[in-house]
């Protein structure tokens, strides 16, 4: 049983997901059925019951990520060295770089993988914030930015060779949870997204991207002995894909503007369009008129509001 769960089988046709294949559509259909079912089951339940559901979904995802940490980023991964693919390629480089017991171990690559830095992986850190926070902004940040990132992770995760069912489940379950939690929060009435919060959400996203880009450079400069410059492929720490795009559609954007971080500017018009569409069912288009003021107020210092006991 454990060999089936943790063993590697690169010839498996069941867990190799290709675009528009039967497996691809089954995955999307199952996820859609689960979300619709949860909506109808909990739509008349109390908010306490809804929050228990959302926290439970997150707890499984967190436990799953901890297992992933043990599986990929400890000496246990040594058993997966020198795995030979059907075409004769030796699938060992990634494992050696991530295995602390290997002479090829790369600390920057290990940090990049062991602690989720991708746009989807950041949900591990942000979900508790926008579940527990009373501020509408954090819930909107999860609904717009992080939910969309998880959605793309599900829809665009094609032509991946999943060497065993456990890794397959780890990827798709966690991305499903990162997509479902913000969506169910809105559908079940926990939070209502608003256009006037888009400005603050956008500026926060930009701050996040710049911050993790600088973090990427610091880790590469200090911990990655193989790193030389941004123009080559010797980087191993790339937070939120700010250094170089390595998945669809980021790799296509990087071909247009092969400049780290800057290439993601091409994605911004698409982001604004998607934000407009997913907020539209819940807010009036007329509320967009408040958006410019929201940008301005983000930078304007707040005036001190006297308390009742300070009034003359």
N, C-alpha and C positions, 0 to 999 in steps of 0.2 A: 504493500500500500504506500509506504513512504517513498519507495523508488518511483512510483507513479506520480506522486505529488512533487517530489524534489528532483527527480531524474530529468535528463535532457533528451529530447527527441526532436531533432531538427527536421525530420521527415513527416511530422504530423500534419495531416491535411485539415484536421478539425480546428486547430488553434492557429492556423495561418490565415489572417484576415486580409482579404483583397477587396478592392473597391467594387461595390455593387455585386459582390458575391452573395450566396445564400447566407453564409455565416454573418456577413456584414448587416444584412437586413434583419436577421433574427435578433442580433444584438440590439439594434435600434428599436425593434418592435417590443422586445421584452422590457426595455427601459421605459418606453412610452406606456405600456400596460401597467407597470408598477406605479408610475407617477399618477396616472389617471385613477388607479385603484386606491392609492393612498389619499388622493383628493376626496373621493366620494366617501371613504371610510371616516375621514376626520373633519369633513366640512362642517358638521354640526356639533363637533366636540368642543370642549372648553379650550381656552388658550393654553392652560397648563398641560392638557393632554397632547396638544400640538407640539409644545416645546419639548416634552418628554420624547416624542417621536423623533424630532430633529436632533436632539442631543444623542439619542440612541444610534441613529444613522452615523453621526460623527464619531461616536465611540468605537464603532466597528472599523471605520476608516482609519482612525488613529492606531488601533491595535494592529490592523493590517500593515500600516506603515512601519510600526515597530518590528514586526516580523520581517518586513522587507529589509530593514536596517541590518538585522541579524543575518539574513540570508545572503545579502550581497556584499556587505561591508565589514565582515569579520573573517577570521581564518576558515570558517565553514565554506566560503566561496572557493577555497583552494581545490576542492574536489571537482570543480567545473572547468579546470584548466585543460587545454589541449582537446577540446571537443571538436570533432571533425564534422563539418557540414556535408550534405549530400554531394555538393559540387567539388569536394576535396579541400575546401578552405579550412584552415585550422582556426577555430573560434576561441582564441585564448587571450588576445591582447587586452580586451576590456576587463576581463577577470583579474589578470595580473596587476593591472593598474589600480584595481579596487581592493585587492587582497592585502591587508597589512602585513601578512607573513611573507609576501613575495619580495624578491630583490628588485622588482620593477615597480614597486608600490609608489604611487604619486599622491602626496598628501593633498594637493590642490584638487585633484580629480576626486579623491575620497570625500573631501568636504562638500564638493559640488553635488555628489550623489547621495551621501549619507544624510544630509540635511536639505530637504526639498527647497530648491530655489526657483524652479520653473514657475511660470504664471499659474499653472494648475496646482503645483505643489505648495504654493504659498497659502492655499486654502487651509492647510493643516494649522497654520498660525492665525489666519484671519477669521475662520468660522467661529471659534469661541468669542471673538470680539463682536462680530455682528449678530451673534445669538444672544449674548449677554448685554450688549450696549443698548441704552434707551435712546441713543441719538439716531435719528432717521438717516443721517449721512452714511454711517457705517453699513446699515442695511442696504442702502442704495449702491454703495461701493461693491458689496457682494453680489447684488442682483445684476448690475451692469457689467462690471469688469471681470470679476472672478467667475461668474456663471458662464459668461460667453467664452472665457478661456477654456473652461471644462468642456463646453459644448464642442468647440473646435477640436479638443483633444479626443473626443469620442468620434466625431464625424470624419476627421482627417487621419485617424490612426490606421492607415492601410499599408498593406505589404509588409507587415511586421511579422517576424518569425518568433512565435512565443514558444520557448523550449519546454515549458511544462504548464499544466493547467493552473497551478498556484500563481505563477507570474501573470498569466492571462487574467485570472480573477482579480489579482491585486491592482492591475492597471484599470480595468473596466469598472470594477466596483467603486474604487476611490473617485474616478472621474464622474461616475454616475452620482455619487453622493455630493460632490462639489457642484454639480449641476442641479440636482434635485432640491437640496436644502434651500438655496436662495429662491428658487422658483416656487416651492411649496409655501414659503413664508409669505409670498405675495398672493398666491392663489387662495390661501386659507385665511387671508385677512390680517396677518400679523403686521404687515407693513404695506404701504402704498407708495410706489415710486412716483417721483415728481420731476418735471422738466427743470424746475428752478434749482435742483440740486446737481444738475449735470456739470455746471461750471466748477464747483468745488470737487466733484468726483474726478473731472479731467485734470485739474491741477494736482490733485493728490496722486493720480496715476503717473503724471509726468515726474513728480518728485520721487516716486518709487522707482521709476525707470532710471533716472539719473543717479539716484542713490545706489542702486544695485550695480550699475555700470562702474561706478567708482569703487565699489566693494570688489567687483570682479578684477579690476586692475590691481588693486592692493594685494589680493591673494595671488594673482599671477606674478606680480613683481617680487613678492616676498617668499612665496612657498613653492613656486613652480620653476624648477631649475631648467626645464626645457623651453620655457617661454622666452621669446626673443623680441617679437614686435607684433603689432596688430595685423600686419600684412601677411603673416604666415599662419599655418594651422597648428602651432605648437601650444596654444592655450588649452587649459584643462578646467579652468573655473569660469563659467559663463552663466551669471545669474539672469533669469528671465530672458534668456537669448539676446542680451544686449550686446554681447561681443560679436557674435556671428549667428545668423539664422541657420538652424540645422533641421528644421521640420517645415512641412508645408503649412502656411504659405510664406513663412519667414525666409526660407532658402531662396524662393523666387524673388522676394523683395531685395535680398542681399545681392543678387546678381545685377539688379538695376542700380543700386547705390551700395557698392561694396565698402561701406564705411561703418564700423561698429556703432551701434546706437542710432546713428543718423538714418540708417535704412528703414527704421521702424516708423519714421515720419510718413512714409507712403501708406502705412496702415491706418493712420488717423482718420482720413475721410470715411473709410469703411466702418471704423469704430463709431463715429458720430452717427452714421446712417443706421447702424444696428441699434444703437442706444435710442434713437428716435422711434424706431419701429417697435421695440419691446416695451417702451414706456407708453406708447400711444393708447393701448387698450385701458390704461389706468389713469391717465391724466389728460386734461384738455390741451389742445394745440395752442390755445391762446395764452397758456402759462409760459410759453417760450419767451414772451416779451420781457420776463423778469430775468432771463439768463444773463444779458450783459451786466446788469447790476450785481448779479451774483459773483461774476468774475471780479468786479471792482471791490465789492465788500470783502472778498477773500483777503485782499492786501491792505484794506483800510483798517487802521487800528480802532478797536471797539471803544466807544465812549463809556465812561464810568456812569453807571446808573445808580443814583443814590438809593439806599435802602430806606424803609419807612422810618427807622429811628434816626436817619440822617437828615430828614426833611425838616425845614425850619418850622 
